[in-house]
Amino acid sequence: MSRYAFTAAAVMALVPLLASCPSPANAAEDAAVASLAETILAEAGRTKGFCADLGCGSGELALAIAGKSEMFVHALATDETSLSAA
């Protein structure tokens, strides 16, 4: 198994966990996060590869970027409160 096949398998194993994550509190927040993810992807000029969300808070932006791209997204919490929210 190649390194890339293992990575794809690992990502697929996380899909059920990601689907169970809570969504933003309301539709306006959801739309704002989706818009920000689209802006970030447009500015980056790519939709494949790796993305690091440093100080990810609840992880909503990382999930939006992953959902709108083929990025392998790493969401890294920087404090205990964010870690428990994510």
mmCIF file as gemmi writes it, N, C-alpha and C atoms, coordinates in Angstrom:
data_model
loop_
_atom_site.group_PDB
_atom_site.id
_atom_site.type_symbol
_atom_site.label_atom_id
_atom_site.label_alt_id
_atom_site.label_comp_id
_atom_site.label_asym_id
_atom_site.label_entity_id
_atom_site.label_seq_id
_atom_site.pdbx_PDB_ins_code
_atom_site.Cartn_x
_atom_site.Cartn_y
_atom_site.Cartn_z
_atom_site.occupancy
_atom_site.B_iso_or_equiv
_atom_site.pdbx_formal_charge
_atom_site.auth_seq_id
_atom_site.auth_asym_id
_atom_site.pdbx_PDB_model_num
ATOM 1 N N . MET Axp A 1 ? 0.85 -1.171 0 1 0 ? 1 A 1
ATOM 2 C CA . MET Axp A 1 ? 0 0 0 1 0 ? 1 A 1
ATOM 3 C C . MET Axp A 1 ? 0.899 1.238 0 1 0 ? 1 A 1
ATOM 4 N N . SER Axp A 2 ? 0.64 2.145 -0.917 1 0 ? 2 A 1
ATOM 5 C CA . SER Axp A 2 ? 1.464 3.351 -0.983 1 0 ? 2 A 1
ATOM 6 C C . SER Axp A 2 ? 1.118 4.297 0.155 1 0 ? 2 A 1
ATOM 7 N N . ARG Axp A 3 ? 1.979 5.247 0.399 1 0 ? 3 A 1
ATOM 8 C CA . ARG Axp A 3 ? 1.761 6.245 1.434 1 0 ? 3 A 1
ATOM 9 C C . ARG Axp A 3 ? 0.47 7.009 1.165 1 0 ? 3 A 1
ATOM 10 N N . TYR Axp A 4 ? 0.164 7.31 -0.092 1 0 ? 4 A 1
ATOM 11 C CA . TYR Axp A 4 ? -1.021 8.078 -0.442 1 0 ? 4 A 1
ATOM 12 C C . TYR Axp A 4 ? -2.295 7.259 -0.277 1 0 ? 4 A 1
ATOM 13 N N . ALA Axp A 5 ? -2.233 5.974 -0.57 1 0 ? 5 A 1
ATOM 14 C CA . ALA Axp A 5 ? -3.399 5.113 -0.382 1 0 ? 5 A 1
ATOM 15 C C . ALA Axp A 5 ? -3.729 5.018 1.103 1 0 ? 5 A 1
ATOM 16 N N . PHE Axp A 6 ? -2.707 4.932 1.944 1 0 ? 6 A 1
ATOM 17 C CA . PHE Axp A 6 ? -2.935 4.882 3.386 1 0 ? 6 A 1
ATOM 18 C C . PHE Axp A 6 ? -3.584 6.175 3.86 1 0 ? 6 A 1
ATOM 19 N N . THR Axp A 7 ? -3.111 7.307 3.367 1 0 ? 7 A 1
ATOM 20 C CA . THR Axp A 7 ? -3.677 8.594 3.76 1 0 ? 7 A 1
ATOM 21 C C . THR Axp A 7 ? -5.139 8.675 3.358 1 0 ? 7 A 1
ATOM 22 N N . ALA Axp A 8 ? -5.477 8.252 2.162 1 0 ? 8 A 1
ATOM 23 C CA . ALA Axp A 8 ? -6.866 8.285 1.715 1 0 ? 8 A 1
ATOM 24 C C . ALA Axp A 8 ? -7.723 7.378 2.589 1 0 ? 8 A 1
ATOM 25 N N . ALA Axp A 9 ? -7.213 6.206 2.938 1 0 ? 9 A 1
ATOM 26 C CA . ALA Axp A 9 ? -7.963 5.292 3.794 1 0 ? 9 A 1
ATOM 27 C C . ALA Axp A 9 ? -8.168 5.895 5.179 1 0 ? 9 A 1
ATOM 28 N N . ALA Axp A 10 ? -7.142 6.566 5.695 1 0 ? 10 A 1
ATOM 29 C CA . ALA Axp A 10 ? -7.262 7.199 7.01 1 0 ? 10 A 1
ATOM 30 C C . ALA Axp A 10 ? -8.299 8.307 6.991 1 0 ? 10 A 1
ATOM 31 N N . VAL Axp A 11 ? -8.319 9.091 5.932 1 0 ? 11 A 1
ATOM 32 C CA . VAL Axp A 11 ? -9.301 10.169 5.808 1 0 ? 11 A 1
ATOM 33 C C . VAL Axp A 11 ? -10.701 9.584 5.737 1 0 ? 11 A 1
ATOM 34 N N . MET Axp A 12 ? -10.889 8.549 4.963 1 0 ? 12 A 1
ATOM 35 C CA . MET Axp A 12 ? -12.213 7.935 4.834 1 0 ? 12 A 1
ATOM 36 C C . MET Axp A 12 ? -12.696 7.378 6.163 1 0 ? 12 A 1
ATOM 37 N N . ALA Axp A 13 ? -11.787 6.917 6.997 1 0 ? 13 A 1
ATOM 38 C CA . ALA Axp A 13 ? -12.17 6.401 8.313 1 0 ? 13 A 1
ATOM 39 C C . ALA Axp A 13 ? -12.694 7.514 9.211 1 0 ? 13 A 1
ATOM 40 N N . LEU Axp A 14 ? -12.285 8.756 8.949 1 0 ? 14 A 1
ATOM 41 C CA . LEU Axp A 14 ? -12.727 9.89 9.762 1 0 ? 14 A 1
ATOM 42 C C . LEU Axp A 14 ? -14.075 10.453 9.334 1 0 ? 14 A 1
ATOM 43 N N . VAL Axp A 15 ? -14.542 10.121 8.147 1 0 ? 15 A 1
ATOM 44 C CA . VAL Axp A 15 ? -15.789 10.696 7.628 1 0 ? 15 A 1
ATOM 45 C C . VAL Axp A 15 ? -16.956 10.522 8.592 1 0 ? 15 A 1
ATOM 46 N N . PRO Axp A 16 ? -17.191 9.337 9.167 1 0 ? 16 A 1
ATOM 47 C CA . PRO Axp A 16 ? -18.313 9.227 10.107 1 0 ? 16 A 1
ATOM 48 C C . PRO Axp A 16 ? -18.17 10.15 11.314 1 0 ? 16 A 1
ATOM 49 N N . LEU Axp A 17 ? -16.945 10.342 11.786 1 0 ? 17 A 1
ATOM 50 C CA . LEU Axp A 17 ? -16.728 11.249 12.91 1 0 ? 17 A 1
ATOM 51 C C . LEU Axp A 17 ? -17.034 12.687 12.52 1 0 ? 17 A 1
ATOM 52 N N . LEU Axp A 18 ? -16.605 13.095 11.341 1 0 ? 18 A 1
ATOM 53 C CA . LEU Axp A 18 ? -16.856 14.459 10.891 1 0 ? 18 A 1
ATOM 54 C C . LEU Axp A 18 ? -18.345 14.711 10.706 1 0 ? 18 A 1
ATOM 55 N N . ALA Axp A 19 ? -19.064 13.727 10.224 1 0 ? 19 A 1
ATOM 56 C CA . ALA Axp A 19 ? -20.5 13.887 10.001 1 0 ? 19 A 1
ATOM 57 C C . ALA Axp A 19 ? -21.249 14.079 11.305 1 0 ? 19 A 1
ATOM 58 N N . SER Axp A 20 ? -20.705 13.596 12.413 1 0 ? 20 A 1
ATOM 59 C CA . SER Axp A 20 ? -21.392 13.716 13.692 1 0 ? 20 A 1
ATOM 60 C C . SER Axp A 20 ? -21.067 15.016 14.417 1 0 ? 20 A 1
ATOM 61 N N . CYS Axp A 21 ? -20.163 15.831 13.879 1 0 ? 21 A 1
ATOM 62 C CA . CYS Axp A 21 ? -19.811 17.1 14.514 1 0 ? 21 A 1
ATOM 63 C C . CYS Axp A 21 ? -20.994 18.065 14.457 1 0 ? 21 A 1
ATOM 64 N N . PRO Axp A 22 ? -21.178 18.851 15.503 1 0 ? 22 A 1
ATOM 65 C CA . PRO Axp A 22 ? -22.291 19.799 15.496 1 0 ? 22 A 1
ATOM 66 C C . PRO Axp A 22 ? -22.091 20.875 14.44 1 0 ? 22 A 1
ATOM 67 N N . SER Axp A 23 ? -23.186 21.328 13.87 1 0 ? 23 A 1
ATOM 68 C CA . SER Axp A 23 ? -23.126 22.388 12.872 1 0 ? 23 A 1
ATOM 69 C C . SER Axp A 23 ? -23.248 23.739 13.56 1 0 ? 23 A 1
ATOM 70 N N . PRO Axp A 24 ? -22.953 24.839 12.852 1 0 ? 24 A 1
ATOM 71 C CA . PRO Axp A 24 ? -23.093 26.167 13.456 1 0 ? 24 A 1
ATOM 72 C C . PRO Axp A 24 ? -24.5 26.381 13.984 1 0 ? 24 A 1
ATOM 73 N N . ALA Axp A 25 ? -24.614 27.303 14.934 1 0 ? 25 A 1
ATOM 74 C CA . ALA Axp A 25 ? -25.872 27.529 15.647 1 0 ? 25 A 1
ATOM 75 C C . ALA Axp A 25 ? -27.016 27.962 14.75 1 0 ? 25 A 1
ATOM 76 N N . ASN Axp A 26 ? -26.727 28.65 13.663 1 0 ? 26 A 1
ATOM 77 C CA . ASN Axp A 26 ? -27.823 29.092 12.796 1 0 ? 26 A 1
ATOM 78 C C . ASN Axp A 26 ? -27.37 29.178 11.341 1 0 ? 26 A 1
ATOM 79 N N . ALA Axp A 27 ? -28.338 29.376 10.478 1 0 ? 27 A 1
ATOM 80 C CA . ALA Axp A 27 ? -28.062 29.385 9.034 1 0 ? 27 A 1
ATOM 81 C C . ALA Axp A 27 ? -27.137 30.526 8.635 1 0 ? 27 A 1
ATOM 82 N N . ALA Axp A 28 ? -27.241 31.675 9.292 1 0 ? 28 A 1
ATOM 83 C CA . ALA Axp A 28 ? -26.375 32.811 8.959 1 0 ? 28 A 1
ATOM 84 C C . ALA Axp A 28 ? -24.916 32.481 9.255 1 0 ? 28 A 1
ATOM 85 N N . GLU Axp A 29 ? -24.656 31.846 10.384 1 0 ? 29 A 1
ATOM 86 C CA . GLU Axp A 29 ? -23.286 31.444 10.718 1 0 ? 29 A 1
ATOM 87 C C . GLU Axp A 29 ? -22.784 30.41 9.727 1 0 ? 29 A 1
ATOM 88 N N . ASP Axp A 30 ? -23.637 29.462 9.363 1 0 ? 30 A 1
ATOM 89 C CA . ASP Axp A 30 ? -23.278 28.419 8.411 1 0 ? 30 A 1
ATOM 90 C C . ASP Axp A 30 ? -22.899 29.041 7.068 1 0 ? 30 A 1
ATOM 91 N N . ALA Axp A 31 ? -23.698 30.01 6.61 1 0 ? 31 A 1
ATOM 92 C CA . ALA Axp A 31 ? -23.424 30.679 5.333 1 0 ? 31 A 1
ATOM 93 C C . ALA Axp A 31 ? -22.133 31.483 5.406 1 0 ? 31 A 1
ATOM 94 N N . ALA Axp A 32 ? -21.871 32.12 6.538 1 0 ? 32 A 1
ATOM 95 C CA . ALA Axp A 32 ? -20.655 32.921 6.695 1 0 ? 32 A 1
ATOM 96 C C . ALA Axp A 32 ? -19.414 32.025 6.668 1 0 ? 32 A 1
ATOM 97 N N . VAL Axp A 33 ? -19.485 30.885 7.337 1 0 ? 33 A 1
ATOM 98 C CA . VAL Axp A 33 ? -18.353 29.944 7.351 1 0 ? 33 A 1
ATOM 99 C C . VAL Axp A 33 ? -18.128 29.385 5.949 1 0 ? 33 A 1
ATOM 100 N N . ALA Axp A 34 ? -19.206 29.034 5.26 1 0 ? 34 A 1
ATOM 101 C CA . ALA Axp A 34 ? -19.091 28.502 3.889 1 0 ? 34 A 1
ATOM 102 C C . ALA Axp A 34 ? -18.479 29.544 2.958 1 0 ? 34 A 1
ATOM 103 N N . SER Axp A 35 ? -18.899 30.794 3.095 1 0 ? 35 A 1
ATOM 104 C CA . SER Axp A 35 ? -18.366 31.874 2.264 1 0 ? 35 A 1
ATOM 105 C C . SER Axp A 35 ? -16.883 32.098 2.545 1 0 ? 35 A 1
ATOM 106 N N . LEU Axp A 36 ? -16.508 32.062 3.813 1 0 ? 36 A 1
ATOM 107 C CA . LEU Axp A 36 ? -15.099 32.236 4.176 1 0 ? 36 A 1
ATOM 108 C C . LEU Axp A 36 ? -14.258 31.095 3.611 1 0 ? 36 A 1
ATOM 109 N N . ALA Axp A 37 ? -14.768 29.872 3.679 1 0 ? 37 A 1
ATOM 110 C CA . ALA Axp A 37 ? -14.039 28.722 3.118 1 0 ? 37 A 1
ATOM 111 C C . ALA Axp A 37 ? -13.838 28.894 1.616 1 0 ? 37 A 1
ATOM 112 N N . GLU Axp A 38 ? -14.875 29.332 0.921 1 0 ? 38 A 1
ATOM 113 C CA . GLU Axp A 38 ? -14.768 29.555 -0.53 1 0 ? 38 A 1
ATOM 114 C C . GLU Axp A 38 ? -13.751 30.649 -0.842 1 0 ? 38 A 1
ATOM 115 N N . THR Axp A 39 ? -13.746 31.716 -0.048 1 0 ? 39 A 1
ATOM 116 C CA . THR Axp A 39 ? -12.788 32.806 -0.238 1 0 ? 39 A 1
ATOM 117 C C . THR Axp A 39 ? -11.36 32.314 -0.021 1 0 ? 39 A 1
ATOM 118 N N . ILE Axp A 40 ? -11.152 31.553 1.018 1 0 ? 40 A 1
ATOM 119 C CA . ILE Axp A 40 ? -9.811 31.025 1.309 1 0 ? 40 A 1
ATOM 120 C C . ILE Axp A 40 ? -9.335 30.13 0.17 1 0 ? 40 A 1
ATOM 121 N N . LEU Axp A 41 ? -10.198 29.254 -0.308 1 0 ? 41 A 1
ATOM 122 C CA . LEU Axp A 41 ? -9.817 28.361 -1.41 1 0 ? 41 A 1
ATOM 123 C C . LEU Axp A 41 ? -9.527 29.147 -2.686 1 0 ? 41 A 1
ATOM 124 N N . ALA Axp A 42 ? -10.317 30.19 -2.945 1 0 ? 42 A 1
ATOM 125 C CA . ALA Axp A 42 ? -10.087 31.016 -4.14 1 0 ? 42 A 1
ATOM 126 C C . ALA Axp A 42 ? -8.76 31.761 -4.024 1 0 ? 42 A 1
ATOM 127 N N . GLU Axp A 43 ? -8.48 32.311 -2.851 1 0 ? 43 A 1
ATOM 128 C CA . GLU Axp A 43 ? -7.223 33.035 -2.639 1 0 ? 43 A 1
ATOM 129 C C . GLU Axp A 43 ? -6.025 32.095 -2.738 1 0 ? 43 A 1
ATOM 130 N N . ALA Axp A 44 ? -6.183 30.881 -2.241 1 0 ? 44 A 1
ATOM 131 C CA . ALA Axp A 44 ? -5.093 29.906 -2.299 1 0 ? 44 A 1
ATOM 132 C C . ALA Axp A 44 ? -4.85 29.421 -3.721 1 0 ? 44 A 1
ATOM 133 N N . GLY Axp A 45 ? -5.904 29.445 -4.536 1 0 ? 45 A 1
ATOM 134 C CA . GLY Axp A 45 ? -5.761 29.018 -5.92 1 0 ? 45 A 1
ATOM 135 C C . GLY Axp A 45 ? -5.607 27.526 -6.095 1 0 ? 45 A 1
ATOM 136 N N . ARG Axp A 46 ? -6.04 26.775 -5.111 1 0 ? 46 A 1
ATOM 137 C CA . ARG Axp A 46 ? -5.958 25.326 -5.218 1 0 ? 46 A 1
ATOM 138 C C . ARG Axp A 46 ? -7.057 24.672 -4.386 1 0 ? 46 A 1
ATOM 139 N N . THR Axp A 47 ? -7.424 23.457 -4.777 1 0 ? 47 A 1
ATOM 140 C CA . THR Axp A 47 ? -8.453 22.712 -4.052 1 0 ? 47 A 1
ATOM 141 C C . THR Axp A 47 ? -7.986 21.313 -3.673 1 0 ? 47 A 1
ATOM 142 N N . LYS Axp A 48 ? -6.723 21.022 -3.933 1 0 ? 48 A 1
ATOM 143 C CA . LYS Axp A 48 ? -6.142 19.732 -3.556 1 0 ? 48 A 1
ATOM 144 C C . LYS Axp A 48 ? -4.876 19.988 -2.77 1 0 ? 48 A 1
ATOM 145 N N . GLY Axp A 49 ? -4.546 19.066 -1.885 1 0 ? 49 A 1
ATOM 146 C CA . GLY Axp A 49 ? -3.315 19.18 -1.12 1 0 ? 49 A 1
ATOM 147 C C . GLY Axp A 49 ? -3.593 19.174 0.36 1 0 ? 49 A 1
ATOM 148 N N . PHE Axp A 50 ? -2.803 19.929 1.102 1 0 ? 50 A 1
ATOM 149 C CA . PHE Axp A 50 ? -2.901 19.961 2.554 1 0 ? 50 A 1
ATOM 150 C C . PHE Axp A 50 ? -3.268 21.364 3.015 1 0 ? 50 A 1
ATOM 151 N N . CYS Axp A 51 ? -4.023 21.442 4.098 1 0 ? 51 A 1
ATOM 152 C CA . CYS Axp A 51 ? -4.428 22.716 4.682 1 0 ? 51 A 1
ATOM 153 C C . CYS Axp A 51 ? -4.303 22.591 6.193 1 0 ? 51 A 1
ATOM 154 N N . ALA Axp A 52 ? -3.727 23.597 6.835 1 0 ? 52 A 1
ATOM 155 C CA . ALA Axp A 52 ? -3.643 23.628 8.294 1 0 ? 52 A 1
ATOM 156 C C . ALA Axp A 52 ? -4.479 24.793 8.8 1 0 ? 52 A 1
ATOM 157 N N . ASP Axp A 53 ? -5.418 24.506 9.67 1 0 ? 53 A 1
ATOM 158 C CA . ASP Axp A 53 ? -6.236 25.53 10.323 1 0 ? 53 A 1
ATOM 159 C C . ASP Axp A 53 ? -5.7 25.668 11.738 1 0 ? 53 A 1
ATOM 160 N N . LEU Axp A 54 ? -4.79 26.631 11.932 1 0 ? 54 A 1
ATOM 161 C CA . LEU Axp A 54 ? -4.145 26.835 13.227 1 0 ? 54 A 1
ATOM 162 C C . LEU Axp A 54 ? -5.046 27.669 14.117 1 0 ? 54 A 1
ATOM 163 N N . GLY Axp A 55 ? -5.31 27.193 15.308 1 0 ? 55 A 1
ATOM 164 C CA . GLY Axp A 55 ? -6.237 27.874 16.203 1 0 ? 55 A 1
ATOM 165 C C . GLY Axp A 55 ? -7.653 27.7 15.689 1 0 ? 55 A 1
ATOM 166 N N . CYS Axp A 56 ? -8.051 26.462 15.453 1 0 ? 56 A 1
ATOM 167 C CA . CYS Axp A 56 ? -9.272 26.14 14.71 1 0 ? 56 A 1
ATOM 168 C C . CYS Axp A 56 ? -10.576 26.447 15.44 1 0 ? 56 A 1
ATOM 169 N N . GLY Axp A 57 ? -10.524 26.789 16.706 1 0 ? 57 A 1
ATOM 170 C CA . GLY Axp A 57 ? -11.771 27.041 17.429 1 0 ? 57 A 1
ATOM 171 C C . GLY Axp A 57 ? -12.626 25.786 17.443 1 0 ? 57 A 1
ATOM 172 N N . SER Axp A 58 ? -13.858 25.902 16.98 1 0 ? 58 A 1
ATOM 173 C CA . SER Axp A 58 ? -14.773 24.758 16.981 1 0 ? 58 A 1
ATOM 174 C C . SER Axp A 58 ? -14.51 23.794 15.828 1 0 ? 58 A 1
ATOM 175 N N . GLY Axp A 59 ? -13.696 24.182 14.869 1 0 ? 59 A 1
ATOM 176 C CA . GLY Axp A 59 ? -13.385 23.322 13.727 1 0 ? 59 A 1
ATOM 177 C C . GLY Axp A 59 ? -14.325 23.489 12.55 1 0 ? 59 A 1
ATOM 178 N N . GLU Axp A 60 ? -15.29 24.411 12.646 1 0 ? 60 A 1
ATOM 179 C CA . GLU Axp A 60 ? -16.277 24.589 11.586 1 0 ? 60 A 1
ATOM 180 C C . GLU Axp A 60 ? -15.647 25.018 10.266 1 0 ? 60 A 1
ATOM 181 N N . LEU Axp A 61 ? -14.664 25.909 10.323 1 0 ? 61 A 1
ATOM 182 C CA . LEU Axp A 61 ? -14.009 26.354 9.091 1 0 ? 61 A 1
ATOM 183 C C . LEU Axp A 61 ? -13.228 25.211 8.452 1 0 ? 61 A 1
ATOM 184 N N . ALA Axp A 62 ? -12.537 24.439 9.265 1 0 ? 62 A 1
ATOM 185 C CA . ALA Axp A 62 ? -11.792 23.291 8.734 1 0 ? 62 A 1
ATOM 186 C C . ALA Axp A 62 ? -12.733 22.31 8.047 1 0 ? 62 A 1
ATOM 187 N N . LEU Axp A 63 ? -13.882 22.057 8.659 1 0 ? 63 A 1
ATOM 188 C CA . LEU Axp A 63 ? -14.868 21.156 8.046 1 0 ? 63 A 1
ATOM 189 C C . LEU Axp A 63 ? -15.396 21.725 6.734 1 0 ? 63 A 1
ATOM 190 N N . ALA Axp A 64 ? -15.627 23.043 6.694 1 0 ? 64 A 1
ATOM 191 C CA . ALA Axp A 64 ? -16.131 23.671 5.466 1 0 ? 64 A 1
ATOM 192 C C . ALA Axp A 64 ? -15.102 23.584 4.348 1 0 ? 64 A 1
ATOM 193 N N . ILE Axp A 65 ? -13.836 23.828 4.671 1 0 ? 65 A 1
ATOM 194 C CA . ILE Axp A 65 ? -12.778 23.735 3.661 1 0 ? 65 A 1
ATOM 195 C C . ILE Axp A 65 ? -12.675 22.308 3.147 1 0 ? 65 A 1
ATOM 196 N N . ALA Axp A 66 ? -12.73 21.342 4.042 1 0 ? 66 A 1
ATOM 197 C CA . ALA Axp A 66 ? -12.666 19.936 3.63 1 0 ? 66 A 1
ATOM 198 C C . ALA Axp A 66 ? -13.855 19.561 2.755 1 0 ? 66 A 1
ATOM 199 N N . GLY Axp A 67 ? -15.013 20.098 3.074 1 0 ? 67 A 1
ATOM 200 C CA . GLY Axp A 67 ? -16.213 19.784 2.309 1 0 ? 67 A 1
ATOM 201 C C . GLY Axp A 67 ? -16.266 20.422 0.94 1 0 ? 67 A 1
ATOM 202 N N . LYS Axp A 68 ? -15.564 21.536 0.765 1 0 ? 68 A 1
ATOM 203 C CA . LYS Axp A 68 ? -15.588 22.265 -0.501 1 0 ? 68 A 1
ATOM 204 C C . LYS Axp A 68 ? -14.352 22.016 -1.349 1 0 ? 68 A 1
ATOM 205 N N . SER Axp A 69 ? -13.516 21.095 -0.922 1 0 ? 69 A 1
ATOM 206 C CA . SER Axp A 69 ? -12.276 20.844 -1.651 1 0 ? 69 A 1
ATOM 207 C C . SER Axp A 69 ? -11.881 19.379 -1.514 1 0 ? 69 A 1
ATOM 208 N N . GLU Axp A 70 ? -10.726 19.08 -2.062 1 0 ? 70 A 1
ATOM 209 C CA . GLU Axp A 70 ? -10.127 17.76 -1.89 1 0 ? 70 A 1
ATOM 210 C C . GLU Axp A 70 ? -8.904 17.879 -0.987 1 0 ? 70 A 1
ATOM 211 N N . MET Axp A 71 ? -8.918 18.893 -0.117 1 0 ? 71 A 1
ATOM 212 C CA . MET Axp A 71 ? -7.813 19.13 0.802 1 0 ? 71 A 1
ATOM 213 C C . MET Axp A 71 ? -7.82 18.106 1.934 1 0 ? 71 A 1
ATOM 214 N N . PHE Axp A 72 ? -6.637 17.753 2.398 1 0 ? 72 A 1
ATOM 215 C CA . PHE Axp A 72 ? -6.461 16.99 3.62 1 0 ? 72 A 1
ATOM 216 C C . PHE Axp A 72 ? -6.245 18.051 4.693 1 0 ? 72 A 1
ATOM 217 N N . VAL Axp A 73 ? -7.25 18.293 5.516 1 0 ? 73 A 1
ATOM 218 C CA . VAL Axp A 73 ? -7.253 19.434 6.437 1 0 ? 73 A 1
ATOM 219 C C . VAL Axp A 73 ? -6.848 18.988 7.837 1 0 ? 73 A 1
ATOM 220 N N . HIS Axp A 74 ? -5.895 19.72 8.412 1 0 ? 74 A 1
ATOM 221 C CA . HIS Axp A 74 ? -5.471 19.515 9.794 1 0 ? 74 A 1
ATOM 222 C C . HIS Axp A 74 ? -6.02 20.685 10.603 1 0 ? 74 A 1
ATOM 223 N N . ALA Axp A 75 ? -6.894 20.42 11.552 1 0 ? 75 A 1
ATOM 224 C CA . ALA Axp A 75 ? -7.433 21.453 12.432 1 0 ? 75 A 1
ATOM 225 C C . ALA Axp A 75 ? -6.714 21.344 13.771 1 0 ? 75 A 1
ATOM 226 N N . LEU Axp A 76 ? -5.979 22.376 14.129 1 0 ? 76 A 1
ATOM 227 C CA . LEU Axp A 76 ? -5.152 22.336 15.325 1 0 ? 76 A 1
ATOM 228 C C . LEU Axp A 76 ? -5.64 23.36 16.346 1 0 ? 76 A 1
ATOM 229 N N . ALA Axp A 77 ? -6.139 22.857 17.463 1 0 ? 77 A 1
ATOM 230 C CA . ALA Axp A 77 ? -6.602 23.731 18.54 1 0 ? 77 A 1
ATOM 231 C C . ALA Axp A 77 ? -5.389 24.24 19.314 1 0 ? 77 A 1
ATOM 232 N N . THR Axp A 78 ? -5.463 25.487 19.758 1 0 ? 78 A 1
ATOM 233 C CA . THR Axp A 78 ? -4.336 26.075 20.482 1 0 ? 78 A 1
ATOM 234 C C . THR Axp A 78 ? -4.618 26.282 21.959 1 0 ? 78 A 1
ATOM 235 N N . ASP Axp A 79 ? -5.854 26.015 22.388 1 0 ? 79 A 1
ATOM 236 C CA . ASP Axp A 79 ? -6.164 26.159 23.813 1 0 ? 79 A 1
ATOM 237 C C . ASP Axp A 79 ? -7.193 25.106 24.223 1 0 ? 79 A 1
ATOM 238 N N . GLU Axp A 80 ? -7.295 24.884 25.51 1 0 ? 80 A 1
ATOM 239 C CA . GLU Axp A 80 ? -8.155 23.835 26.049 1 0 ? 80 A 1
ATOM 240 C C . GLU Axp A 80 ? -9.625 24.067 25.713 1 0 ? 80 A 1
ATOM 241 N N . THR Axp A 81 ? -10.094 25.313 25.727 1 0 ? 81 A 1
ATOM 242 C CA . THR Axp A 81 ? -11.491 25.618 25.429 1 0 ? 81 A 1
ATOM 243 C C . THR Axp A 81 ? -11.82 25.236 23.992 1 0 ? 81 A 1
ATOM 244 N N . SER Axp A 82 ? -10.951 25.593 23.054 1 0 ? 82 A 1
ATOM 245 C CA . SER Axp A 82 ? -11.171 25.24 21.644 1 0 ? 82 A 1
ATOM 246 C C . SER Axp A 82 ? -11.135 23.738 21.455 1 0 ? 82 A 1
ATOM 247 N N . LEU Axp A 83 ? -10.253 23.085 22.151 1 0 ? 83 A 1
ATOM 248 C CA . LEU Axp A 83 ? -10.127 21.629 22.01 1 0 ? 83 A 1
ATOM 249 C C . LEU Axp A 83 ? -11.411 20.938 22.442 1 0 ? 83 A 1
ATOM 250 N N . SER Axp A 84 ? -12.01 21.397 23.533 1 0 ? 84 A 1
ATOM 251 C CA . SER Axp A 84 ? -13.247 20.766 23.986 1 0 ? 84 A 1
ATOM 252 C C . SER Axp A 84 ? -14.415 21.114 23.066 1 0 ? 84 A 1
ATOM 253 N N . ALA Axp A 85 ? -14.386 22.291 22.42 1 0 ? 85 A 1
ATOM 254 C CA . ALA Axp A 85 ? -15.449 22.684 21.487 1 0 ? 85 A 1
ATOM 255 C C . ALA Axp A 85 ? -15.357 21.892 20.194 1 0 ? 85 A 1
ATOM 256 N N . ALA Axp A 86 ? -14.134 21.618 19.746 1 0 ? 86 A 1
ATOM 257 C CA . ALA Axp A 86 ? -13.928 20.888 18.487 1 0 ? 86 A 1
ATOM 258 C C . ALA Axp A 86 ? -14.277 19.444 18.696 1 0 ? 86 A 1
